[in-house]
Amino acid sequence: MTLTPEQAREQANATLALLYANVTDWDEAVLDQAVLAIAGGNRPFSANDLWAVLPR
């Protein structure tokens, strides 16, 4: 099944949230992967999309 961009973004956000729940130390590579996962759908996004799944 092909996901719509919105569905893919929601799935990526859920996956990242699960990963964050089990990870204590984030490094630059992980943050880059999060940005690429959220921004990779060729849709506008904001920092708020990132804050929902990344540590402060």
PDB file of N, CA, C and O in Angstrom:
ATOM      1  N   MET A   1       0.836  -1.173   0.000  1.00  0.00           N
ATOM      2  CA  MET A   1       0.000   0.000   0.000  1.00  0.00           C
ATOM      3  C   MET A   1       0.887   1.244   0.000  1.00  0.00           C
ATOM      4  O   MET A   1       1.853   1.327   0.758  1.00  0.00           O
ATOM      5  N   THR A   2       0.559   2.180  -0.830  1.00  0.00           N
ATOM      6  CA  THR A   2       1.300   3.430  -0.902  1.00  0.00           C
ATOM      7  C   THR A   2       0.704   4.433   0.079  1.00  0.00           C
ATOM      8  O   THR A   2      -0.510   4.630   0.131  1.00  0.00           O
ATOM      9  N   LEU A   3       1.574   5.053   0.844  1.00  0.00           N
ATOM     10  CA  LEU A   3       1.133   6.050   1.819  1.00  0.00           C
ATOM     11  C   LEU A   3       1.060   7.420   1.175  1.00  0.00           C
ATOM     12  O   LEU A   3       1.854   7.749   0.294  1.00  0.00           O
ATOM     13  N   THR A   4       0.111   8.207   1.620  1.00  0.00           N
ATOM     14  CA  THR A   4       0.096   9.607   1.218  1.00  0.00           C
ATOM     15  C   THR A   4       1.228  10.302   1.972  1.00  0.00           C
ATOM     16  O   THR A   4       1.703   9.778   2.979  1.00  0.00           O
ATOM     17  N   PRO A   5       1.660  11.451   1.511  1.00  0.00           N
ATOM     18  CA  PRO A   5       2.713  12.161   2.248  1.00  0.00           C
ATOM     19  C   PRO A   5       2.336  12.425   3.707  1.00  0.00           C
ATOM     20  O   PRO A   5       3.182  12.321   4.596  1.00  0.00           O
ATOM     21  N   GLU A   6       1.079  12.764   3.951  1.00  0.00           N
ATOM     22  CA  GLU A   6       0.642  13.019   5.327  1.00  0.00           C
ATOM     23  C   GLU A   6       0.709  11.750   6.167  1.00  0.00           C
ATOM     24  O   GLU A   6       1.146  11.793   7.317  1.00  0.00           O
ATOM     25  N   GLN A   7       0.280  10.621   5.608  1.00  0.00           N
ATOM     26  CA  GLN A   7       0.342   9.348   6.327  1.00  0.00           C
ATOM     27  C   GLN A   7       1.793   8.965   6.614  1.00  0.00           C
ATOM     28  O   GLN A   7       2.108   8.479   7.700  1.00  0.00           O
ATOM     29  N   ALA A   8       2.672   9.184   5.640  1.00  0.00           N
ATOM     30  CA  ALA A   8       4.088   8.866   5.831  1.00  0.00           C
ATOM     31  C   ALA A   8       4.682   9.730   6.931  1.00  0.00           C
ATOM     32  O   ALA A   8       5.476   9.255   7.743  1.00  0.00           O
ATOM     33  N   ARG A   9       4.296  10.996   6.955  1.00  0.00           N
ATOM     34  CA  ARG A   9       4.814  11.896   7.985  1.00  0.00           C
ATOM     35  C   ARG A   9       4.319  11.476   9.366  1.00  0.00           C
ATOM     36  O   ARG A   9       5.083  11.478  10.331  1.00  0.00           O
ATOM     37  N   GLU A  10       3.046  11.118   9.457  1.00  0.00           N
ATOM     38  CA  GLU A  10       2.504  10.662  10.734  1.00  0.00           C
ATOM     39  C   GLU A  10       3.189   9.378  11.191  1.00  0.00           C
ATOM     40  O   GLU A  10       3.475   9.207  12.375  1.00  0.00           O
ATOM     41  N   GLN A  11       3.447   8.484  10.251  1.00  0.00           N
ATOM     42  CA  GLN A  11       4.135   7.231  10.584  1.00  0.00           C
ATOM     43  C   GLN A  11       5.559   7.521  11.050  1.00  0.00           C
ATOM     44  O   GLN A  11       6.029   6.929  12.022  1.00  0.00           O
ATOM     45  N   ALA A  12       6.243   8.428  10.361  1.00  0.00           N
ATOM     46  CA  ALA A  12       7.604   8.788  10.758  1.00  0.00           C
ATOM     47  C   ALA A  12       7.606   9.423  12.147  1.00  0.00           C
ATOM     48  O   ALA A  12       8.473   9.125  12.969  1.00  0.00           O
ATOM     49  N   ASN A  13       6.640  10.293  12.403  1.00  0.00           N
ATOM     50  CA  ASN A  13       6.555  10.928  13.724  1.00  0.00           C
ATOM     51  C   ASN A  13       6.329   9.896  14.817  1.00  0.00           C
ATOM     52  O   ASN A  13       6.941   9.969  15.882  1.00  0.00           O
ATOM     53  N   ALA A  14       5.450   8.934  14.555  1.00  0.00           N
ATOM     54  CA  ALA A  14       5.177   7.890  15.548  1.00  0.00           C
ATOM     55  C   ALA A  14       6.412   7.033  15.791  1.00  0.00           C
ATOM     56  O   ALA A  14       6.724   6.691  16.932  1.00  0.00           O
ATOM     57  N   THR A  15       7.111   6.687  14.717  1.00  0.00           N
ATOM     58  CA  THR A  15       8.324   5.881  14.846  1.00  0.00           C
ATOM     59  C   THR A  15       9.386   6.627  15.637  1.00  0.00           C
ATOM     60  O   THR A  15      10.026   6.059  16.522  1.00  0.00           O
ATOM     61  N   LEU A  16       9.569   7.891  15.315  1.00  0.00           N
ATOM     62  CA  LEU A  16      10.562   8.686  16.033  1.00  0.00           C
ATOM     63  C   LEU A  16      10.193   8.844  17.504  1.00  0.00           C
ATOM     64  O   LEU A  16      11.072   8.830  18.367  1.00  0.00           O
ATOM     65  N   ALA A  17       8.919   8.992  17.796  1.00  0.00           N
ATOM     66  CA  ALA A  17       8.490   9.110  19.190  1.00  0.00           C
ATOM     67  C   ALA A  17       8.797   7.828  19.960  1.00  0.00           C
ATOM     68  O   ALA A  17       9.238   7.882  21.108  1.00  0.00           O
ATOM     69  N   LEU A  18       8.564   6.673  19.331  1.00  0.00           N
ATOM     70  CA  LEU A  18       8.892   5.400  19.976  1.00  0.00           C
ATOM     71  C   LEU A  18      10.393   5.268  20.200  1.00  0.00           C
ATOM     72  O   LEU A  18      10.832   4.808  21.254  1.00  0.00           O
ATOM     73  N   LEU A  19      11.170   5.669  19.211  1.00  0.00           N
ATOM     74  CA  LEU A  19      12.627   5.597  19.351  1.00  0.00           C
ATOM     75  C   LEU A  19      13.105   6.517  20.470  1.00  0.00           C
ATOM     76  O   LEU A  19      13.952   6.136  21.277  1.00  0.00           O
ATOM     77  N   TYR A  20      12.562   7.718  20.511  1.00  0.00           N
ATOM     78  CA  TYR A  20      12.980   8.672  21.528  1.00  0.00           C
ATOM     79  C   TYR A  20      12.689   8.151  22.936  1.00  0.00           C
ATOM     80  O   TYR A  20      13.452   8.404  23.868  1.00  0.00           O
ATOM     81  N   ALA A  21      11.593   7.431  23.082  1.00  0.00           N
ATOM     82  CA  ALA A  21      11.229   6.901  24.395  1.00  0.00           C
ATOM     83  C   ALA A  21      12.273   5.921  24.925  1.00  0.00           C
ATOM     84  O   ALA A  21      12.355   5.690  26.131  1.00  0.00           O
ATOM     85  N   ASN A  22      13.072   5.343  24.023  1.00  0.00           N
ATOM     86  CA  ASN A  22      14.062   4.342  24.417  1.00  0.00           C
ATOM     87  C   ASN A  22      15.503   4.819  24.281  1.00  0.00           C
ATOM     88  O   ASN A  22      16.433   4.041  24.493  1.00  0.00           O
ATOM     89  N   VAL A  23      15.697   6.071  23.933  1.00  0.00           N
ATOM     90  CA  VAL A  23      17.050   6.589  23.702  1.00  0.00           C
ATOM     91  C   VAL A  23      17.293   7.758  24.643  1.00  0.00           C
ATOM     92  O   VAL A  23      16.446   8.639  24.785  1.00  0.00           O
ATOM     93  N   THR A  24      18.449   7.761  25.282  1.00  0.00           N
ATOM     94  CA  THR A  24      18.753   8.857  26.194  1.00  0.00           C
ATOM     95  C   THR A  24      19.756   9.850  25.611  1.00  0.00           C
ATOM     96  O   THR A  24      19.669  11.041  25.912  1.00  0.00           O
ATOM     97  N   ASP A  25      20.682   9.411  24.806  1.00  0.00           N
ATOM     98  CA  ASP A  25      21.698  10.299  24.240  1.00  0.00           C
ATOM     99  C   ASP A  25      21.490  10.457  22.737  1.00  0.00           C
ATOM    100  O   ASP A  25      21.595   9.497  21.973  1.00  0.00           O
ATOM    101  N   TRP A  26      21.194  11.686  22.332  1.00  0.00           N
ATOM    102  CA  TRP A  26      21.010  11.971  20.911  1.00  0.00           C
ATOM    103  C   TRP A  26      22.271  12.661  20.408  1.00  0.00           C
ATOM    104  O   TRP A  26      22.880  13.470  21.108  1.00  0.00           O
ATOM    105  N   ASP A  27      22.643  12.328  19.193  1.00  0.00           N
ATOM    106  CA  ASP A  27      23.782  13.011  18.593  1.00  0.00           C
ATOM    107  C   ASP A  27      23.349  13.642  17.276  1.00  0.00           C
ATOM    108  O   ASP A  27      22.205  13.492  16.846  1.00  0.00           O
ATOM    109  N   GLU A  28      24.253  14.329  16.662  1.00  0.00           N
ATOM    110  CA  GLU A  28      23.927  15.073  15.451  1.00  0.00           C
ATOM    111  C   GLU A  28      23.391  14.180  14.340  1.00  0.00           C
ATOM    112  O   GLU A  28      22.477  14.586  13.623  1.00  0.00           O
ATOM    113  N   ALA A  29      23.924  12.990  14.179  1.00  0.00           N
ATOM    114  CA  ALA A  29      23.466  12.084  13.121  1.00  0.00           C
ATOM    115  C   ALA A  29      22.006  11.685  13.317  1.00  0.00           C
ATOM    116  O   ALA A  29      21.247  11.611  12.350  1.00  0.00           O
ATOM    117  N   VAL A  30      21.616  11.431  14.545  1.00  0.00           N
ATOM    118  CA  VAL A  30      20.226  11.055  14.819  1.00  0.00           C
ATOM    119  C   VAL A  30      19.299  12.236  14.548  1.00  0.00           C
ATOM    120  O   VAL A  30      18.221  12.068  13.978  1.00  0.00           O
ATOM    121  N   LEU A  31      19.719  13.421  14.954  1.00  0.00           N
ATOM    122  CA  LEU A  31      18.909  14.604  14.684  1.00  0.00           C
ATOM    123  C   LEU A  31      18.763  14.827  13.183  1.00  0.00           C
ATOM    124  O   LEU A  31      17.681  15.172  12.707  1.00  0.00           O
ATOM    125  N   ASP A  32      19.847  14.631  12.439  1.00  0.00           N
ATOM    126  CA  ASP A  32      19.782  14.754  10.981  1.00  0.00           C
ATOM    127  C   ASP A  32      18.790  13.760  10.393  1.00  0.00           C
ATOM    128  O   ASP A  32      18.031  14.105   9.488  1.00  0.00           O
ATOM    129  N   GLN A  33      18.790  12.538  10.897  1.00  0.00           N
ATOM    130  CA  GLN A  33      17.860  11.523  10.403  1.00  0.00           C
ATOM    131  C   GLN A  33      16.418  11.928  10.688  1.00  0.00           C
ATOM    132  O   GLN A  33      15.538  11.716   9.853  1.00  0.00           O
ATOM    133  N   ALA A  34      16.173  12.497  11.834  1.00  0.00           N
ATOM    134  CA  ALA A  34      14.818  12.941  12.173  1.00  0.00           C
ATOM    135  C   ALA A  34      14.355  14.037  11.223  1.00  0.00           C
ATOM    136  O   ALA A  34      13.223  14.014  10.740  1.00  0.00           O
ATOM    137  N   VAL A  35      15.230  14.987  10.960  1.00  0.00           N
ATOM    138  CA  VAL A  35      14.879  16.068  10.035  1.00  0.00           C
ATOM    139  C   VAL A  35      14.603  15.502   8.649  1.00  0.00           C
ATOM    140  O   VAL A  35      13.627  15.886   8.005  1.00  0.00           O
ATOM    141  N   LEU A  36      15.451  14.600   8.190  1.00  0.00           N
ATOM    142  CA  LEU A  36      15.241  14.011   6.867  1.00  0.00           C
ATOM    143  C   LEU A  36      13.942  13.215   6.803  1.00  0.00           C
ATOM    144  O   LEU A  36      13.250  13.255   5.786  1.00  0.00           O
ATOM    145  N   ALA A  37      13.602  12.503   7.856  1.00  0.00           N
ATOM    146  CA  ALA A  37      12.368  11.712   7.865  1.00  0.00           C
ATOM    147  C   ALA A  37      11.139  12.612   7.804  1.00  0.00           C
ATOM    148  O   ALA A  37      10.175  12.306   7.101  1.00  0.00           O
ATOM    149  N   ILE A  38      11.173  13.707   8.531  1.00  0.00           N
ATOM    150  CA  ILE A  38      10.013  14.596   8.568  1.00  0.00           C
ATOM    151  C   ILE A  38       9.964  15.483   7.330  1.00  0.00           C
ATOM    152  O   ILE A  38       8.886  15.744   6.795  1.00  0.00           O
ATOM    153  N   ALA A  39      11.109  15.941   6.879  1.00  0.00           N
ATOM    154  CA  ALA A  39      11.148  16.859   5.741  1.00  0.00           C
ATOM    155  C   ALA A  39      11.203  16.135   4.403  1.00  0.00           C
ATOM    156  O   ALA A  39      11.084  16.771   3.356  1.00  0.00           O
ATOM    157  N   GLY A  40      11.379  14.831   4.417  1.00  0.00           N
ATOM    158  CA  GLY A  40      11.566  14.091   3.172  1.00  0.00           C
ATOM    159  C   GLY A  40      10.340  13.945   2.306  1.00  0.00           C
ATOM    160  O   GLY A  40      10.445  13.430   1.193  1.00  0.00           O
ATOM    161  N   GLY A  41       9.184  14.373   2.765  1.00  0.00           N
ATOM    162  CA  GLY A  41       7.964  14.207   1.995  1.00  0.00           C
ATOM    163  C   GLY A  41       7.693  15.326   1.009  1.00  0.00           C
ATOM    164  O   GLY A  41       6.620  15.374   0.408  1.00  0.00           O
ATOM    165  N   ASN A  42       8.650  16.227   0.833  1.00  0.00           N
ATOM    166  CA  ASN A  42       8.482  17.367  -0.075  1.00  0.00           C
ATOM    167  C   ASN A  42       7.246  18.192   0.263  1.00  0.00           C
ATOM    168  O   ASN A  42       6.581  18.733  -0.620  1.00  0.00           O
ATOM    169  N   ARG A  43       6.955  18.276   1.546  1.00  0.00           N
ATOM    170  CA  ARG A  43       5.847  19.087   2.026  1.00  0.00           C
ATOM    171  C   ARG A  43       6.401  20.099   3.012  1.00  0.00           C
ATOM    172  O   ARG A  43       7.420  19.852   3.658  1.00  0.00           O
ATOM    173  N   PRO A  44       5.738  21.227   3.127  1.00  0.00           N
ATOM    174  CA  PRO A  44       6.189  22.202   4.118  1.00  0.00           C
ATOM    175  C   PRO A  44       6.156  21.597   5.526  1.00  0.00           C
ATOM    176  O   PRO A  44       5.276  20.800   5.852  1.00  0.00           O
ATOM    177  N   PHE A  45       7.117  21.987   6.340  1.00  0.00           N
ATOM    178  CA  PHE A  45       7.140  21.558   7.734  1.00  0.00           C
ATOM    179  C   PHE A  45       7.741  22.680   8.552  1.00  0.00           C
ATOM    180  O   PHE A  45       8.377  23.591   8.022  1.00  0.00           O
ATOM    181  N   SER A  46       7.530  22.597   9.831  1.00  0.00           N
ATOM    182  CA  SER A  46       8.064  23.636  10.707  1.00  0.00           C
ATOM    183  C   SER A  46       8.831  22.989  11.844  1.00  0.00           C
ATOM    184  O   SER A  46       8.820  21.769  12.011  1.00  0.00           O
ATOM    185  N   ALA A  47       9.487  23.815  12.611  1.00  0.00           N
ATOM    186  CA  ALA A  47      10.217  23.315  13.775  1.00  0.00           C
ATOM    187  C   ALA A  47       9.264  22.642  14.757  1.00  0.00           C
ATOM    188  O   ALA A  47       9.672  21.746  15.497  1.00  0.00           O
ATOM    189  N   ASN A  48       8.013  23.059  14.773  1.00  0.00           N
ATOM    190  CA  ASN A  48       7.040  22.427  15.666  1.00  0.00           C
ATOM    191  C   ASN A  48       6.888  20.942  15.358  1.00  0.00           C
ATOM    192  O   ASN A  48       6.671  20.143  16.270  1.00  0.00           O
ATOM    193  N   ASP A  49       7.000  20.560  14.083  1.00  0.00           N
ATOM    194  CA  ASP A  49       6.940  19.143  13.715  1.00  0.00           C
ATOM    195  C   ASP A  49       8.103  18.385  14.336  1.00  0.00           C
ATOM    196  O   ASP A  49       7.955  17.229  14.733  1.00  0.00           O
ATOM    197  N   LEU A  50       9.253  19.028  14.421  1.00  0.00           N
ATOM    198  CA  LEU A  50      10.429  18.386  15.007  1.00  0.00           C
ATOM    199  C   LEU A  50      10.331  18.335  16.526  1.00  0.00           C
ATOM    200  O   LEU A  50      10.686  17.328  17.139  1.00  0.00           O
ATOM    201  N   TRP A  51       9.851  19.411  17.132  1.00  0.00           N
ATOM    202  CA  TRP A  51       9.789  19.455  18.600  1.00  0.00           C
ATOM    203  C   TRP A  51       8.874  18.373  19.155  1.00  0.00           C
ATOM    204  O   TRP A  51       9.048  17.933  20.292  1.00  0.00           O
ATOM    205  N   ALA A  52       7.903  17.945  18.364  1.00  0.00           N
ATOM    206  CA  ALA A  52       6.971  16.918  18.831  1.00  0.00           C
ATOM    207  C   ALA A  52       7.659  15.575  19.063  1.00  0.00           C
ATOM    208  O   ALA A  52       7.174  14.756  19.844  1.00  0.00           O
ATOM    209  N   VAL A  53       8.785  15.345  18.392  1.00  0.00           N
ATOM    210  CA  VAL A  53       9.432  14.030  18.488  1.00  0.00           C
ATOM    211  C   VAL A  53      10.877  14.083  18.978  1.00  0.00           C
ATOM    212  O   VAL A  53      11.479  13.036  19.221  1.00  0.00           O
ATOM    213  N   LEU A  54      11.437  15.265  19.126  1.00  0.00           N
ATOM    214  CA  LEU A  54      12.839  15.383  19.534  1.00  0.00           C
ATOM    215  C   LEU A  54      12.959  15.923  20.957  1.00  0.00           C
ATOM    216  O   LEU A  54      12.078  16.642  21.429  1.00  0.00           O
ATOM    217  N   PRO A  55      14.040  15.579  21.633  1.00  0.00           N
ATOM    218  CA  PRO A  55      14.251  16.119  22.980  1.00  0.00           C
ATOM    219  C   PRO A  55      14.530  17.614  22.930  1.00  0.00           C
ATOM    220  O   PRO A  55      14.982  18.139  21.913  1.00  0.00           O
ATOM    221  N   ARG A  56      14.267  18.268  23.999  1.00  0.00           N
ATOM    222  CA  ARG A  56      14.470  19.726  24.060  1.00  0.00           C
ATOM    223  C   ARG A  56      15.914  20.071  24.235  1.00  0.00           C
ATOM    224  O   ARG A  56      16.264  21.249  24.306  1.00  0.00           O
TER     225      ARG A  56
END
